[in-house]
Amino acid sequence: MHSTLIIEIGIAVLLVALVGLLANRLKFSVIPFFIVIGMVLGNESYPGFVADFLNNTGSEGLKEGFNSVWKFLTFTESKPFIEFMGRLGVLFLLFYLGLEFSVGRLIKSGKSIVAGGTIYVLLNFFSGLLVGWMMNLPFKEMMVLCGIMTSSSTAIVAKVLTDLKRTANPETEVIMGMIMFDDLFIAMHISFLSGLILTGSSSFWTVAGTSLLALGFILSFLILGRKLVPFIDKLLYEKSSELFILIIFSLLFLIAGFSETIHVAEAIGALMAGLVFADSKYIKKIEGMVLPFKDFFGAMFFFSFGLSIDMYSLGGAVGWAVFAAAITVVCNVASGYFASRFSKLPAKNSVDIGFTLSARGEFSIIMANIGKAGKLLPVIQSFVVVYVLLLSIISPLLTKESRNIWNTMAGQKETAKKPKKKLSDLEASVEN
């Protein structure tokens, strides 16, 4: 029997590229499209309407031909490799996050942003506790749910701000500051989940010890990592592009692999590696070289996540996910209100901040994958699929219409924009 691994990988990458093009054409985030195409194709049984159509035709030849094609689209042979590519995607996503994160910049961003970020994390974390309690989830599942509901999507937020041309707006500085604060929470919470879930122990002291070990691992890198930067810079000095990237990747995988051996999530290791390289004088070159890998393997991460989901088992989580998404939007608008007040911005900016930060994506899925690795209840996976799909679509739409929504809430009429004068009008006025 001939191996179909390569052609299946080719089909997977082509499909991811096609839905990405469709998402860009529709001006949506690509994340929900990558997840949905994976969900649709990841099941051995094709959708019911296709089965009904084939049965109605009564053609055995057509049915056999379609089954042969569908076999390629379920990625039977390549699924483990695609899952590994998705695992690499997590490492590159967290590594790149570390490269862009700056503790110094967070401190310099001001008390107002730190206060707003604290309220943002607390409101979303406690909303996770509320939903978990209402779903009657065990403690471990509830902690994963809190992480899912508190982790905003940096990728979607950055894309929305760029697409809407709001990068120079005053509230954008507040949004990015709160994103950095949320990133700090993500690092801490993943370290906590590592001790709670990945050790496989129910002992309080074992869990506490592993969580403290993860925290110590983070602090060690923050303190000692800067001292290693001059040595790393010497190592990278005037190296060819292939040696440069080999050195970067070898250190990334070694640090991530080492963290996994001490029961700290490999994602934390990748994040810490990024934080170390962030202080390198070659940071721009590192970011430029890593970005294509982050984009490619990041896309495969979302696709592989979709492949792992049985879309026919999502029914029980839909109601809870819709409820949680609504709470998330409300809590984020509330945190946006406080953040805008702390930063002395107009009240109307609270909806801009809140709707933008409501996006959920890569980090929520990473939290859910930790639960999957710890063999927690499968409802977490079903929940995060619907929750991420909803907010990755709704958040950009709400952000786009945030000014109109605020005007409606405040009972204000939108001021009509002055019509732009054409060149012909200006020339006519000069002649007169």
C-alpha positions as CSV (number, residue, x, y, z in Angstrom):
1,M,0.0,0.0,0.0
2,H,1.4,3.4,-1.0
3,S,1.8,6.0,1.7
4,T,-0.6,9.0,1.5
5,L,1.2,11.1,4.1
6,I,2.7,13.7,1.8
7,I,-0.4,14.2,-0.4
8,E,-2.6,14.5,2.8
9,I,-0.3,17.2,4.2
10,G,-0.4,19.0,0.9
11,I,-4.2,18.8,0.8
12,A,-4.3,20.1,4.5
13,V,-2.1,23.1,3.8
14,L,-4.0,23.9,0.6
15,L,-7.3,23.8,2.4
16,V,-6.0,26.0,5.2
17,A,-4.7,28.5,2.6
18,L,-8.0,28.5,0.7
19,V,-10.1,29.2,3.8
20,G,-7.6,31.9,4.8
21,L,-8.1,33.6,1.5
22,L,-11.9,33.4,2.0
23,A,-11.5,34.9,5.5
24,N,-9.4,37.8,4.1
25,R,-11.9,38.4,1.3
26,L,-14.7,38.6,3.9
27,K,-12.5,40.7,6.2
28,F,-12.9,38.2,9.1
29,S,-10.3,36.7,11.4
30,V,-8.9,33.5,9.9
31,I,-9.0,31.6,13.3
32,P,-12.6,30.4,13.1
33,F,-12.2,29.4,9.5
34,F,-9.2,27.2,10.3
35,I,-11.1,25.6,13.2
36,V,-14.3,24.9,11.2
37,I,-12.6,23.4,8.2
38,G,-10.7,21.1,10.5
39,M,-13.9,20.1,12.3
40,V,-15.8,19.4,9.1
41,L,-13.0,17.2,7.7
42,G,-11.8,15.6,10.8
43,N,-14.8,13.1,11.1
44,E,-14.7,9.8,9.4
45,S,-18.5,10.1,8.7
46,Y,-19.3,12.9,6.3
47,P,-22.1,15.4,7.0
48,G,-25.7,14.1,6.9
49,F,-26.8,16.1,3.9
50,V,-23.9,14.5,1.8
51,A,-24.9,11.0,2.9
52,D,-28.6,11.7,2.0
53,F,-27.6,13.0,-1.4
54,L,-25.4,9.9,-2.1
55,N,-28.2,7.5,-1.0
56,N,-30.8,9.3,-3.1
57,T,-28.6,9.0,-6.3
58,G,-28.5,5.2,-5.8
59,S,-25.2,5.1,-7.6
60,E,-22.7,2.7,-6.0
61,G,-19.9,3.9,-8.2
62,L,-20.5,7.5,-7.2
63,K,-20.6,6.5,-3.5
64,E,-17.3,4.5,-3.7
65,G,-15.6,7.4,-5.6
66,F,-16.7,9.9,-3.0
67,N,-15.6,7.6,-0.2
68,S,-12.1,7.4,-1.7
69,V,-11.9,11.2,-1.9
70,W,-13.2,11.6,1.6
71,K,-10.6,9.2,2.9
72,F,-7.9,11.8,1.9
73,L,-9.9,14.6,3.5
74,T,-10.1,12.8,6.9
75,F,-6.3,12.8,7.1
76,T,-6.2,9.3,8.5
77,E,-2.5,8.7,8.0
78,S,-1.3,12.3,8.5
79,K,-3.3,13.3,11.5
80,P,-0.5,12.5,14.1
81,F,1.9,14.6,12.0
82,I,-0.6,17.4,11.7
83,E,-1.1,17.3,15.5
84,F,2.7,17.6,15.9
85,M,2.7,20.6,13.6
86,G,0.0,22.1,15.8
87,R,2.2,21.4,18.8
88,L,5.0,23.4,17.1
89,G,2.4,26.1,16.4
90,V,1.9,26.5,20.2
91,L,5.6,26.9,20.8
92,F,6.0,29.5,18.0
93,L,2.9,31.4,19.2
94,L,4.2,31.6,22.8
95,F,7.8,32.3,21.7
96,Y,6.7,35.2,19.5
97,L,4.5,36.5,22.4
98,G,7.6,36.5,24.6
99,L,9.6,38.4,21.9
100,E,7.0,41.1,21.8
101,F,6.3,41.2,25.6
102,S,8.2,43.7,27.7
103,V,8.0,43.8,31.5
104,G,9.7,47.2,31.4
105,R,7.1,48.5,29.0
106,L,4.3,47.2,31.1
107,I,5.7,48.9,34.2
108,K,6.2,52.2,32.3
109,S,2.7,52.0,30.8
110,G,1.3,53.5,34.0
111,K,-0.7,52.7,37.0
112,S,-4.0,53.4,35.1
113,I,-3.3,50.5,32.7
114,V,-2.2,48.2,35.4
115,A,-5.4,49.0,37.4
116,G,-7.5,48.5,34.3
117,G,-5.7,45.2,33.5
118,T,-6.3,44.0,37.0
119,I,-10.0,44.6,36.8
120,Y,-10.1,43.0,33.4
121,V,-8.5,39.8,34.7
122,L,-10.6,39.7,37.9
123,L,-13.9,40.2,36.2
124,N,-13.2,37.6,33.5
125,F,-11.7,35.1,36.0
126,F,-14.7,35.4,38.4
127,S,-17.1,35.1,35.4
128,G,-15.3,31.8,34.7
129,L,-15.8,30.7,38.2
130,L,-19.5,31.6,37.9
131,V,-20.0,29.6,34.6
132,G,-18.0,26.7,36.0
133,W,-20.1,26.6,39.1
134,M,-23.3,26.7,37.1
135,M,-22.1,23.9,34.9
136,N,-21.3,21.9,38.0
137,L,-17.7,21.3,36.9
138,P,-15.0,19.8,39.1
139,F,-12.2,22.1,40.4
140,K,-9.6,21.3,37.7
141,E,-12.1,21.8,34.9
142,M,-13.3,25.0,36.5
143,M,-9.7,26.4,36.6
144,V,-9.2,25.6,32.9
145,L,-12.5,27.3,32.2
146,C,-11.3,30.4,34.1
147,G,-8.2,30.5,31.9
148,I,-10.2,30.0,28.7
149,M,-12.5,32.9,29.6
150,T,-9.7,35.3,30.7
151,S,-7.3,34.9,27.8
152,S,-7.8,37.5,25.1
153,S,-6.6,36.8,21.5
154,T,-3.6,39.0,20.8
155,A,-3.7,37.9,17.1
156,I,-7.3,39.0,16.6
157,V,-7.0,42.2,18.6
158,A,-4.0,43.3,16.5
159,K,-5.7,42.5,13.2
160,V,-8.9,44.3,14.2
161,L,-7.1,47.4,15.3
162,T,-5.1,47.4,12.0
163,D,-8.1,46.7,9.7
164,L,-10.2,49.5,11.4
165,K,-7.2,51.9,11.2
166,R,-7.4,52.5,15.0
167,T,-3.7,51.9,15.8
168,A,-3.1,55.6,16.4
169,N,-6.3,56.1,18.5
170,P,-5.8,57.1,22.2
171,E,-7.7,54.0,23.5
172,T,-5.3,51.6,21.5
173,E,-2.5,52.3,24.0
174,V,-4.8,51.2,26.8
175,I,-5.9,48.1,24.9
176,M,-2.3,47.0,24.2
177,G,-1.3,47.7,27.8
178,M,-4.2,45.5,29.1
179,I,-3.2,42.8,26.5
180,M,0.3,42.8,28.0
181,F,-1.2,42.5,31.5
182,D,-3.4,39.6,30.3
183,D,-0.3,38.0,28.8
184,L,1.3,38.1,32.3
185,F,-1.8,36.4,33.6
186,I,-1.6,33.7,30.9
187,A,2.0,32.9,31.9
188,M,1.1,32.6,35.6
189,H,-2.1,30.6,35.0
190,I,-0.4,28.1,32.7
191,S,2.2,27.6,35.4
192,F,-0.6,27.0,37.9
193,L,-2.4,24.6,35.6
194,S,0.9,22.7,35.0
195,G,1.1,21.9,38.7
196,L,-2.6,21.2,39.0
197,I,-3.2,19.0,35.9
198,L,0.0,17.8,34.2
199,T,1.5,16.2,37.3
200,G,-1.4,13.7,37.5
201,S,-1.3,14.0,41.3
202,S,-4.2,14.8,43.6
203,S,-1.8,15.7,46.5
204,F,-2.0,19.4,47.5
205,W,1.7,19.5,48.3
206,T,2.6,18.0,44.9
207,V,0.4,20.4,43.0
208,A,1.7,23.4,45.1
209,G,5.3,22.2,44.6
210,T,5.0,21.9,40.9
211,S,3.2,25.3,40.6
212,L,5.9,26.9,42.7
213,L,8.5,25.2,40.5
214,A,6.9,26.6,37.4
215,L,6.7,30.1,39.0
216,G,10.4,29.8,40.0
217,F,11.2,28.7,36.4
218,I,9.6,31.9,35.1
219,L,11.3,34.2,37.7
220,S,14.6,32.6,37.0
221,F,14.4,33.3,33.3
222,L,13.2,36.9,34.0
223,I,16.2,37.5,36.3
224,L,19.0,35.4,34.9
225,G,17.9,35.5,31.2
226,R,19.0,39.1,30.8
227,K,22.5,38.2,32.0
228,L,22.7,35.5,29.2
229,V,21.8,38.0,26.5
230,P,25.4,39.3,25.9
231,F,26.5,35.7,25.5
232,I,23.7,34.9,23.1
233,D,24.5,38.0,21.1
234,K,28.1,36.9,20.7
235,L,26.9,33.5,19.6
236,L,24.7,35.1,16.9
237,Y,27.2,37.7,15.8
238,E,27.8,37.7,12.0
239,K,26.3,34.2,11.5
240,S,24.8,33.1,8.2
241,S,21.0,33.0,8.1
242,E,20.9,29.2,8.4
243,L,23.2,29.1,11.4
244,F,21.3,32.1,13.0
245,I,17.9,30.3,12.8
246,L,19.4,27.0,13.9
247,I,20.8,28.6,17.0
248,I,17.5,30.3,17.8
249,F,15.4,27.1,17.2
250,S,17.8,24.8,19.1
251,L,17.6,27.0,22.2
252,L,13.8,27.3,21.8
253,F,13.2,23.6,21.6
254,L,15.7,22.8,24.4
255,I,14.2,25.3,26.8
256,A,10.6,24.1,26.0
257,G,11.6,20.5,26.2
258,F,13.4,21.0,29.5
259,S,10.3,22.7,31.0
260,E,8.2,19.7,30.0
261,T,10.6,17.3,31.8
262,I,10.0,19.2,35.1
263,H,6.2,19.1,34.6
264,V,6.0,22.7,33.5
265,A,4.0,23.2,30.3
266,E,6.3,23.4,27.2
267,A,4.4,26.5,26.3
268,I,5.8,28.3,29.3
269,G,9.3,27.3,28.2
270,A,8.7,28.7,24.8
271,L,7.4,32.0,26.4
272,M,10.4,32.2,28.6
273,A,12.8,31.7,25.6
274,G,11.0,34.5,23.9
275,L,11.4,36.8,26.9
276,V,15.2,36.1,26.9
277,F,15.6,36.8,23.2
278,A,13.5,40.0,23.6
279,D,16.4,41.8,25.1
280,S,18.8,40.8,22.3
281,K,20.2,43.5,20.0
282,Y,19.1,41.2,17.1
283,I,15.5,41.2,18.2
284,K,14.2,42.6,14.8
285,K,16.1,40.0,12.9
286,I,14.8,37.2,15.2
287,E,11.2,38.4,14.8
288,G,11.6,38.6,11.1
289,M,12.9,35.1,10.8
290,V,10.4,33.6,13.3
291,L,7.3,35.3,12.0
292,P,6.7,33.0,8.9
293,F,7.1,29.9,11.1
294,K,4.7,31.4,13.7
295,D,2.1,32.1,11.0
296,F,2.4,28.7,9.2
297,F,2.5,26.5,12.3
298,G,0.0,28.7,14.1
299,A,-2.5,28.1,11.2
300,M,-1.8,24.4,11.5
301,F,-2.4,24.6,15.2
302,F,-5.9,25.8,14.7
303,F,-6.6,23.4,11.9
304,S,-5.3,20.4,14.0
305,F,-7.4,21.6,16.9
306,G,-10.5,21.4,14.6
307,L,-9.5,17.9,13.5
308,S,-9.5,16.7,17.1
309,I,-13.1,17.9,17.6
310,D,-16.2,15.8,16.9
311,M,-18.6,18.4,15.6
312,Y,-21.6,16.1,16.3
313,S,-20.9,16.2,20.0
314,L,-21.0,20.0,20.4
315,G,-24.7,20.2,21.2
316,G,-24.4,20.0,25.0
317,A,-21.9,22.9,25.2
318,V,-23.6,25.3,22.8
319,G,-26.0,26.9,25.4
320,W,-23.3,27.3,28.0
321,A,-20.8,28.7,25.4
322,V,-23.4,31.3,24.2
323,F,-24.1,32.3,27.9
324,A,-20.4,32.6,28.6
325,A,-19.7,34.6,25.5
326,A,-22.4,37.1,26.5
327,I,-21.0,37.4,30.0
328,T,-17.5,37.9,28.6
329,V,-18.7,40.8,26.4
330,V,-20.4,42.5,29.4
331,C,-17.5,42.0,31.7
332,N,-15.0,43.4,29.1
333,V,-17.1,46.5,28.5
334,A,-17.2,47.0,32.3
335,S,-13.4,46.6,32.5
336,G,-13.2,49.0,29.5
337,Y,-15.2,51.5,31.4
338,F,-12.9,51.5,34.4
339,A,-9.8,51.5,32.2
340,S,-11.0,54.5,30.3
341,R,-11.8,56.3,33.5
342,F,-8.3,55.5,35.0
343,S,-6.7,56.7,31.8
344,K,-8.9,59.8,31.7
345,L,-10.4,58.9,28.3
346,P,-14.0,59.7,27.3
347,A,-16.6,57.2,28.4
348,K,-17.4,56.3,24.8
349,N,-14.0,54.6,24.6
350,S,-15.1,52.0,27.1
351,V,-17.1,50.1,24.4
352,D,-14.1,50.4,22.0
353,I,-11.8,48.8,24.7
354,G,-14.4,46.2,25.8
355,F,-15.5,45.0,22.4
356,T,-11.9,44.8,21.1
357,L,-10.7,42.8,24.1
358,S,-13.6,40.3,23.9
359,A,-11.9,38.4,21.1
360,R,-10.9,34.9,22.2
361,G,-8.6,32.6,20.2
362,E,-5.2,31.0,20.4
363,F,-4.6,31.2,24.2
364,S,-8.1,29.9,25.1
365,I,-7.4,26.9,23.0
366,I,-4.0,26.4,24.6
367,M,-5.6,26.4,28.0
368,A,-8.2,23.8,26.8
369,N,-5.4,21.6,25.3
370,I,-3.7,21.5,28.8
371,G,-7.0,20.1,30.1
372,K,-7.0,17.6,27.2
373,A,-3.5,16.5,28.1
374,G,-4.6,16.0,31.7
375,K,-7.6,13.9,30.4
376,L,-10.2,16.2,31.9
377,L,-13.9,16.1,30.9
378,P,-14.4,16.4,27.1
379,V,-17.0,19.1,27.7
380,I,-14.1,21.6,28.0
381,Q,-13.1,20.9,24.4
382,S,-16.6,21.2,23.1
383,F,-17.2,24.4,25.1
384,V,-14.0,26.1,23.9
385,V,-14.8,25.4,20.2
386,V,-18.2,27.2,20.4
387,Y,-16.9,29.9,22.7
388,V,-13.9,30.8,20.5
389,L,-15.9,30.6,17.3
390,L,-18.6,33.0,18.7
391,L,-16.2,35.6,20.1
392,S,-13.7,35.5,17.3
393,I,-16.6,36.4,14.9
394,I,-18.7,38.6,17.2
395,S,-15.9,40.7,18.7
396,P,-14.6,42.2,15.5
397,L,-18.2,43.0,14.4
398,L,-19.0,44.7,17.7
399,T,-15.7,46.6,17.5
400,K,-16.4,47.8,14.0
401,E,-19.8,49.2,15.1
402,S,-18.7,50.3,18.6
403,R,-19.2,54.0,17.9
404,N,-22.8,53.4,16.6
405,I,-23.6,51.2,19.5
406,W,-22.3,53.8,22.0
407,N,-24.4,56.6,20.3
408,T,-27.5,54.3,20.5
409,M,-26.8,53.6,24.2
410,A,-26.1,57.2,25.0
411,G,-29.1,58.4,23.0
412,Q,-26.9,60.5,20.8
413,K,-27.2,61.0,17.1
414,E,-24.1,60.3,15.0
415,T,-22.6,63.6,13.7
416,A,-22.7,63.7,10.0
417,K,-19.4,63.7,8.4
418,K,-18.6,66.7,6.2
419,P,-18.4,65.7,2.6
420,K,-14.9,65.8,1.2
421,K,-14.4,68.4,-1.5
422,K,-13.2,67.2,-4.8
423,L,-10.3,68.7,-6.7
424,S,-12.8,70.1,-9.3
425,D,-14.8,71.9,-6.6
426,L,-11.6,73.5,-5.3
427,E,-10.5,74.6,-8.7
428,A,-14.0,76.1,-9.4
429,S,-13.9,78.1,-6.1
430,V,-10.5,79.5,-7.0
431,E,-11.7,80.6,-10.4
432,N,-14.7,82.3,-8.9
